[in-house]
Amino acid sequence: MKGSCSQPNCFFSDGGCKLGNEDLTQCDYWQGLSQTEAAPVSDTTDEPGQGVPWTGLALGRADLVDVAMRGRPILIGIVGPADSGKTTFLVGLYLMLLQGHQLAESTFAGSLTLEAWESLAGWMRWTELGRPPTFPPHTSSRNDRQPGLLHLALRLSSGQRRDILFTDAPGEWFTRWALKADAPDAEGARWVAERADGFLLFADCKRLAGPDFGAGRQDLRSVMARMGPVTGQRPVGIVWAKSDIAVKQVLVDAITKNQRQYLSDAQFYEASIKHPEKILHAVSATVSAALKTVKVQPLSVPILDHRPFFAFRGPA
C-alpha cells in the first residue's frame, strides 16, 4: 500500500502497523490514501506477521521497546573483526538449544526472532536438494536497522522469565571503532560498547594460524585496547573461535599478555562448530555473569494510607 507512517519507529512494511491496525488507513499516524481510495491490508496481502509488532526477523534498535515492555533485557555484545566466526557461533548456540540443552541453567522459553535464527541455521543443514551444510553468509553492514539483534527468552530455575539479546553486527564496525573511537561509520560498535551487559570478543584461530597472523593479532589487540576503558565491571569473554585449528604458542602468549593489559578480568573460552558444547559453555558463563550483575527489581505501588477508603483508585 502506498503511504507512510509519521512514527519513525514503525516499520509497517515489515511487520504491519505497530499498533495492530490491520487497515492502515484506520491508524491515526498513517499518511496515505483514504479508506475509500485504498483497500485494507488484509485484502491486499497474505504476508505472515500482519497485525503484530514483530516479523520473526532480526530486531533493530527501534524494536527494543517490544522486548523491554515486559522487563529489562540482557544484551550480550558479540564483538570481533570480520569473518572471525561470530554469526556461526550464534547459529551453533541456536542448534544446541533446539536439541534441548539448557543455557545458563535456564530453559528455552521463546523468541521474537525465530525466522532470523532459522534463516541462518538453514545454511548449516542438509537441504532437500542435497546441498551440504556450509557457513552463514557474511553479515552486511548496509542495513539501516543494524546491529541485528537475535532474541531468546529464557525460563530461569526460579520460574522468572528473562529476555536475552545477542548482537549480530558486522566485524568492520569494530575494526573501524578500534582505529578511531568517534569514526562516523562505527556508530553501531559504539552503541554495542555502551549498552551491552556482557561481551564475547572473538579471536580467529584460522587467521592467527595463517600467513596473515600479524595483522590478525594487531586487529585483536586494537579492539582489546578500545574495549578496556569502556567495559568497566561488565563480564567479558575472549573466544578462541575455530579452536580446532592450532595457533602457535608464541601468539597465544602474546594475546594473553594483551588481555592482561587491557581486559584483565576477561575469561578465555574455546569454540568450534565441531564441538558445539564449547559454544554453549562460553555463552552460558557470560549470560550467567550478566544476570548476576544486572538486578531487576519489581515495580511496587507505595502505600500512602492503610484505610480502605483512601486506597480507592477510581476515576477522578
N, C-alpha and C positions, 0 to 999 in steps of 0.2 A: 504494500500500500504506500502511495506517495504521501509524504508528510514528515514531520519531525516532532520531537518531544522537547519541551522547554526545560526539562530537568536534565542536567548534564550527566547524571549517573544512571540514566535509564537507557538500556540497550535493547529497545523493543524489537529490533530486527533479529536479535539472537534468541531472546527468551520471552518475548511478549511484554506486555505492559507491566511495569514494576508494581503497580497497584492491583494487578489481577484482572483488569478490564479486557474481556475477550473482544469487545468492539472498541477499537482505539478512539473512535470519534466520541465516545462517551466519557473519555478521560478529560479532566479539567486542564491538563497540561498539553494535550495534543494540539499540534499546529499543522493542519492539513485540510483535506476536503471535508465538507459537512456530511451529515448522516445521509441526506438524500442523494449526495453525489458519490458516496463510497459505500461499498459492501462491508459488512462486518468481517473481521479477521477470520472467524470460524468458517465463513463461506468461501474464503479465497485461499486458504492454506490448510494443509493437514500436518504441518510440522509439529513434532512432539515438543512438549515443554511449554506450549502456549498457555497463558493463564497462571503460570508460576514464575517466581523471580529468579530462576536458575535454569540452565540448559544441560547440566552434566559435564560441560566443558570446563577447562581450567578457569579458575576465578581470576579476576583482576583486582586491583586495589579498590576500585569503586564498589566491588561486590562484597567487601568485607562486612558491611553492615548486615548482610543476610546471615552471616555466621555469628557476628557479635551480639545479635539480638537476644540470644539465649545464654550468653556468658562470654567472658573474655577468652578468646582462643590462644593457644600456644603456637608461636611462629618459629619454625626452625629454618635458619638460613643455610641453604646448600651453596657453598662458595668454592670457587676454583677456576682455573683457566679453561679455555675452550677445549673440548674433546678429552677432558680428564675423567669422564665416566659418570658424571653427576646424574643425568637422566636415566641411564642404565641402572644405576644404583637404586633409584626410586622405583623403577619397574620391578627390580628384584625384591624390594620390600613388599610391593603390592602382591606379587606372586606368592610370597611366603604367607601373607595374610589370607589369600584365597585357599591355602592349604590348611587353614585353621590355627596357625601359630599365633601366639599372643605377642603383643607389642607393649613393652614396659609393664608387664604383668597385667595387661588390660586386654579385653576382647574387642573385636571389630564391631562397631555399632552403627555403621552407615557412612555415606559420603555424598556430598553435593557435586562431586566431580567424577562420578563413575565412568562417564563416557570418555573423559580425558584419560583416566587410568587405563581403560580398555583399549583405547586407540593406541597408546604407547605399548601396552602389553602385546597387542596383535603382531607387532614386529618380531617378537621373541617366541612366537608359537608356529607350529606347522600349520599351513593353510590347506584348504580343500584341494587347491591346485598343485599341492606338493612343494610349495615354496618353503625352503628350510628356514629355521629361525635366524634372525640377524639382529643387529643393534638398532635402537631407535634413531631417527634422523637427528641431525644437529639442531639444537634449539635456536630458532631465529631471533634476531634482535630487532626486528622491524615491526613487531606487533605493538600497537599503541597501548594495549591493556597489560603489557608485561610489567613486572615479572609475573609469569603464570604461577598460580597458587593451587597446589593439589591438596585436597581436603580429606581428612579422616576423622570420624567420630569414634571415640573410644569409651568403653564402659569400664571404669575403674573397679577394683576389687571392693571398694566401699559402696558401689552402686551408682556413684556420681558419673555423669556423662561429661566428657571434655572434648573439645574440638581442637584438632592439631592441623596446622597448615605448613606445607613444605614449599619453599620457593623453587621453581624450575626456571632459572634465569640464564641468559647467555653468558658464557665464560668471558667473552670480550668485554663485558661491562666491568668485571672485576679486574681485568688486566689494565684497562684504562684508568679505573679508580686507583689502582696501586701506583700508577705512574704520576697521576695528578688528582688529588682529592676532590677538587672542585671542577673536574672536567665536565663540560655540558652533556656529553654522551654517556656519563656514568651516574646519572641521577638514580637509576634503578638500583645500582650497587649501594649507593648511599642510603637509599630507603631501607634496604635489607639490613645494612650495618646498624642503622639507628633503631630499628623496630624489632629485630629478631630477639627471641628469648633464649636461643641457643644456636650454635653454629657447627656445621660439619665442613671442614676445609679439605679439599682433595689434592693429594699428591699422586700424580700419574706415573705409576711404576713403568709402564711401557715407554713413556718418553724419557724417564730418568735412566732407563737401561739402554736407550738407543743412542745414535750419534748426536742427537740434539740435547743431550743430558745437561750441558752447561746452561743453555737458555731455559730449560725446564726448571732447573734449580733456582735460577735467578728470578723467574716469574713467581715461583712459590715463595721465595724469600721476600719479594716485594709485597705480595699480598699479606704475608705474616706481619711485616713491618707496618703496613697500613692498618691492619686489624688490631694490633697490640694496644694502641692508646684508646680505642673506642669500645672494646668488648667489656671492660670492667669486670664484674663478678659473674657475668653470664657464662654458662658452660661452653667449652669449645672442644671439639673432637677433630683430630687430624687423621684422615682416612688414607691409608696406603691403597689406593684404587688399583685394580688389576694385579693384586698382590701375588698371583700365581707366577708373575714374571719377576725374576730375581734382580735386585738392584745392588750394585757394588757397595760393600760395607763403608767405604770411604765417603760415599754420597749419603748413606744413611746417617753416618756420624755427623756430617756437615749440616744436614737438615735438622737433626736432633739438637745441634748446637743453636741453630736459628730459632727453633721452638723455645728453648730455654731462655733465649734473649728477648723474644717478642711476646710469646704466649706461654709463659712459664707454667700455668695451671692446666694447659691443654693435655688431653689424653690421646694416645695413639691407638688406632684400630686398623685391622686389615679387612679388605673387602674384595671379593671376586665373585663373578657370576657363577663360577664353578663351585663355590662354597657359599650359597646364599644365607646360610645360618650366621655367617660373619656379618653380613649386611644387617640382619635383624638385631644382632648384638650391638652394633655401633649405634643404630637408631634408638634402640631401647634405652641404652645408657644415657644418651643425650636428652631424650624426651623425659626420662625419669628425673634427671637433674633439673631440667627446666620446670617440671611440675612442682618440684620441691622449692624452687626459687620464687615462682610466681604464685602467690597466695590469693585466692579469690574468696572474698567474704560475701555471704548472702546479704541481700538488701533487707533492712528491717525498718518498720514504721515506728517512730518513737511514741511512747505512751505519755500523753500530756495530762491526762486525768483519768483516775480509776472509776469515776462514777459513770454508769452506763449512758446516761442522758448526754453527757459531754463527749462520749465516744462515737455518737452518731455522725456518719459522714454522708448524709443525703444531699440532695440539691440545695444550693444556697438560696 
